[in-house]
Amino acid sequence: MANSPCFQERLYGPDSQSLLTSLFEANTLGQMKKSMACILAIIIFTTAAASGFEKPPILPDDAHDECAQQNLLRIRNLNLVAGGGILLWGILQWDYGSTVFRFRSEGWFEKGAKYGGADKLGHAWASYGLANAYSELFRHWGLSDTLAARYGVLSSFLQTSLIEIGDATSLGHGFSTEDFVMNTAGIALAYMRQSCEQVRNSIDFRLEWIPSPSLRRGKDLDLTTDYSGHKYVLALKPGGIFESGDFFFNALEIHAGYYTRGYKSADERYFNEKNRYLYAGAGLNVTYLLERYAGTRACGIFDYIQLPFTYLPYTRRLEQG
């Protein structure tokens, strides 16, 4: 029966071609992307896991070299897993691979920019924080301060650049030169801070966050882009700048900050218009005060997070009239 002309016509004829076409069309872009993501995840995580059990070549009777090579292997695997996670999430949620590589200008800090520039400082702060976190982790693994700083900023640069390259293949995004520049600036500041003790003691780059009205009311639950609740702060610490042990020099800081309000669609009912703000002020060095009076630095979290209501600002709204 299988060799009969009637059977072959059913199998290879116009009806079967229509069926195959329908089946192919039913495999939507979203389904294809999920399949690609699963395959990618299997490849990345299997490779990283397998290499984790691979014994690196070591020099005979040299424990220091063995430890160093094991740490470099861990750093490589960490970046493989992080990179795989970024690509997996990007394919599933950010439409990676939905178009050819393309550029997209987003503007800088002008009023007409998408978020008035708050997103640019968000990129700088995130890449800065990531580089510092990796440097501290690698130092904890046993790397020297120099190597920890070097591999920390390199890991942050690779991962944030991977996001930008992925965005370049997304219909909703595109490669943003502005984001790439701000990522690099944040990483450069992190490297200076990790490499030079005086810079580390003199400058902090922080995020202050009080949830915006739209987030508090459940209208927009994206914490990472809650720009109407974000403030970005550069804190200068006189105690570190002048290398002074004076209490007031160490307890007080000089602040310069920038933030925007009303730029997201969910903000429209809570803000009359889009506004950008600059501010300068004096604040308290919370990390120093905690260490002095409570005996803890709280893991240095307040070097990266600005505690609200601990400074006196002078604020200027850039939109006048």
N, C-alpha and C positions, 0 to 999 in steps of 0.2 A: 504493500500500500504506500509505503514511503517513497517508492520509486515511480508511483503513478503520476501522470501529468496533472491530474486534478489536485493531488496533494501538494505538488511542487508549486502550482499556481497559487494555492492558498498561502504557502509559506513565503514565496518570493514575489508574489503579485502586488498590484496596487494597494489592495486592502492592508497587506502586511506592512507595506511602506508607510501608509498613513498611520498604522498603529505604532510603528517605530518612531515616527515623527512626533506623535502625540506623547509617547513616553519620554522622548528627549525634551520636549517643551515642558513637560511636567516637572522635569528636574530644574527647578527654578534657580536663579542666581543665589538666593539665600541658602538653599540646600547645598549647592555646589560649594559655597563659601564655608559652610559648616563642615562639609567633608574635607575640604582643604585644611581647615583649622585642626581637625582631629588628626589628620595625617601628619601635619606639621608638628603638633604637640607630641605625637608618638615618637617622631624622629628626634626632636630636640631633647625630650626628657630621657629617652632610651640612651642616646649618645652620652648625655651628661651622667646618667646613672652608671653606665658601663665604664666610662672613663674614671669615675670616682673610685672604682676598685682596682684600677690599673696601677701597678707599682711603678713609679717613675724611676728612671735610671739615676743612681746616686754614686757619688764618689766613695771608694772604700774608706772605712774608718773615719768618715766625716759626717758627724751627726748634724752639724749646723747646716751643711749643704742639703742634707736629706730633708730637714724641717723646712728650709726655704723652698725647695722644689715642691714639697707637699702643699705648702701655702699657695704657691703660684697655681698649682693644679686646682685648688679649692676656689681661687679667684676666677680662673677660667670657667669652671663649672657653674659658679654663681652667675656669671655673665651669660652663659648659655641658657640657663634656666630663666633668668630675668628676660633675656631677649626673646626666648620662646613664648613666655607669658605675654609680653607686649604684642608680638605678632598674632598670637591666638586671640587676644582681646580685640586687637585692631580689626582682624578679619570678621569677627562676630559682631562687633558693636560700632566700629568706626568706618566700615565699608572699605577697608584696605583691599587693593586689587581691583577696584571697580572702574578704574580709568587708567590712562597712561600717565606717566610722570609729568606733572605740571606745576608751575609756580603760581602763587596767589599772594598779592600784596594786601596786608591787613592794616597798614598804617602804624603810627607810633603812639603819640600821646595827644594828638589833636582831638577836638571835640567830636569830629565825624568818624573817628576810629570806632571799631565795633564795641569795645568796652572802655573807650577813653584812655587806653594804655594800661589799665589795671591788670589785664591778662599778661601783658609783657613783663611787668614786675612779678606777676605770679610765676611765669616761666623762670625768671632769674632766681627767685627765692626757692622754687622747687629743686632746680638743678644744683643750687648752692647747698641746700639742706641735704640732698642726696649724696653729693661729693663729701661733705663733712661726715655724714653717717657711715659711708663706706670707709673713709679713712680711719675713723675710730674703730670700726669692726676689724679692719686689717691690722691695726695696731694691737688690738686685743688678741688676734691670732698669733702675734709674735713678730710681725714685720717691724723694721726700724721706722722711726718717724718719717724719714725721707721717702722710703719705699711705700709706706702706708699712704702718705699724701699723694704720691705719684699715681699709684694704682687706684686710689679713691677717686681722683678727678678723672682718670682715664675711663673708669667704669661708668661714672655719671655721664661723661661726654658720649660714650658709645651708646648708652641706652636712650638718652634724650635725643641724640641724632637719629637713632633708629625710629623713634616716634615721628620725627619730622619727615624722614624719608617715606615712612608708611603713609603719613598724611598726604604726601605728594601723589599717591595713587588712589586717593579717596575723592569721590565726587563732591562731598560736602566740605572738603578742606583744601588741600594743595600745600605745596612746600612754602612755608612762610620764612623769608629771609629775616624778618624782624624777630620771630621766635627763636631762630637759630642764633642770632647775634646775642639776644638776651640770655639764652641758655649758656652760651659761652662766657658771657660776662659774669654770670653767677658762679660758674665753675672756676673762673680765674680768681675771683675774690676768695672762694673757698681754698684754693691752692695757696694763695698768699697767707691766708689765715692759718692754715695747717703748717706752712713752712716757716713762718716767722712768729715767734712768741709775742713780740711787741705789737704786731698787727692783730693777733688773736686777743690780746689784752686791751686793744684800743678801739676796735670796731666790731659791732654786731649788725647783722642784717636780719630783721625780724618781721613776722606777720602778726598783726593783731586781728582777731576775729570775734565779732559779736554778731550772732545770726541775724540776718536781715528780716524785715517784716514778712516778705514773701516766703521765706524759709520757715519762719516760726509758725506761719499759718498754713503750711503744707502746700503752697502753690508751686514751689520749685524746691526740690529736695537735693539738688546737686550741690554738695558742700564745696567742691573744688572750684566752682565758678560762682560762688555766692559773693560777687564783687561788691554788692551794696552793703556787705558786712565786713569787708576786708579793709585793712590799712597796712601799708608797707612802710617800714620804719628803718632808717639808718641811724644807729645810736653810736655816738662818739663818747668814749670814756676817758675823761681827763687823767684818771689815775694811771692808765696804761700809756697814754700819749706822753705824759711827763715823767713816767716811771716813778711816781710818788706814792709814799705810804700814808699820806694824809687821809684822814677819814672822809672828809667832805669831797675831796677829789675822787675818791673811789666810790662813794655812795651816790654821787650825782652824775647825770649824763646830759648830753646835748642831743636833741632829736631833730631829724628832718624827715618829713613823711609826705606821702602822696596817696590819694584814694579817690574813688569815683562813686557816684550814687545815681540810681535810676536808669541804668543802661540796658537792663534785661527786660524783656516783654512782661515778665511776671512782676516787675517793679512799678509798672505804670500806675497802678491804683494807689501806690504808697508814696510816690514822688511826683511832683508837678512837672519836672523836667530833668534832663540829663545834666549832671554837674560834676566838675572836676575840682579837687581841692589840694592845695599845698599847705603844709603846716610846719612850724618850727616850735620847739619848746624845750623845757627842762624836765627831766624825769629821775626816777630812782633806779639804781642798779640793783635789781631784785636778787640776782645771783650772788652778788657781793654781800648783801645784807643777810641773806639766808645762810651763807657760809659763816659769817661773823657771829650771828646770834643763834642759829640753829645747828651749826656744825655740818651742814650739807649743802652741796651745790645743786641738788635735785637733778643730777645727771646732766647739768648744763642746759636743761630744756628752755630756760628763760633767756639764753643767748640767741634762741631762734624764734621764740614766741614772746610777743609783747603783752604783758599783763595789763588789761584795761584799767583805767582810772589810777595809774601810778605816775602820771606826768601832767604837766600844765602846758597846753598848746596855745599857740597863736595861729589861727586858721585863716587862710585867704581863699575865697571862692574865685576860680578863674573865669567863670561866666558872670559878667557884670551887667546889670540892667535887665 
